[in-house]
């Protein structure tokens, strides 16, 4: 599988292509890639994803800008495992956003990329203001010599799997289902930085994680069983994600603090990846430090029991 940055001078003998942002690269995207592969093999074409960076809603400054499930590097790594030949990435711009669907199909899909077959995601729209739909794309395809078909959605457990659906699962702390529908363990990566050393004072030293991807979608606040990956090695750990209501009611900054079990190395300034496995309790305000310390001790027992039963 080859990544192509940009659409200029793209040599090929014909593509079957689908368009999307593919955030999360979840089971729905895997199913879309399988449909693309089947068409490519049947019609003697190469299979390609056409994607964009940054997210179109960010460029257009729309009121709703989704937090992202993947950094650009994570997305590339996940797409590389799909059964396609190319992933073509375009820079999304206001100029691209103002192209009507017909002009996008003619100027980019036909003339730049030699697309022979366009597979449209079941809920996907493109073109200026996303005003046109599947019937319009079919009509333009007939005029341009591009076959247009619509992909089937991927459903599991009576749910249609989409990026927004998985974000909603993370927002309510349902890590188990989110990981199931992603088909991998959801993770964040950042640099270990010094905090206020409260964990040390309570007997549970933690590393504060300064996230690399500032627009990353974070799970619901609370305590989690996690894998902490440092220096290429994976450790059992517990993490607290949230504000500090027991310390200050005024500071709404979301913190990610990780306590690695049976670990004493100095890793400040180093990179850590945190894989979320299970939420064990919600964020809670405690009346004093003794109550907080007792709660953390119970958290440790529950998280260690989780790992013992895996």
Secondary structure by P-SEA (a helix, b strand, c coil): ccccccccccccccccccccccccccaaaaaaaaaaaaaaaaacbbbbbbbbcccccccccccccccccccaaaaaaaaaaccccbbbbbbcccccccccaaaaaaccccccccccbbbbcccccccccccccaaaaaaaaaaacbbbbbbbbbbcccccccaaaaaaaaaacaaaaaaaaaccccbbbbbbbbcccccccccbbbbbbbccccccccccccccbbbbbcccbbbbbcccccccccccccccbbbbbbbbcccccccccbbbbbbbccccccbbbbccaaaaaaaaaaaaaaaaaaaaac
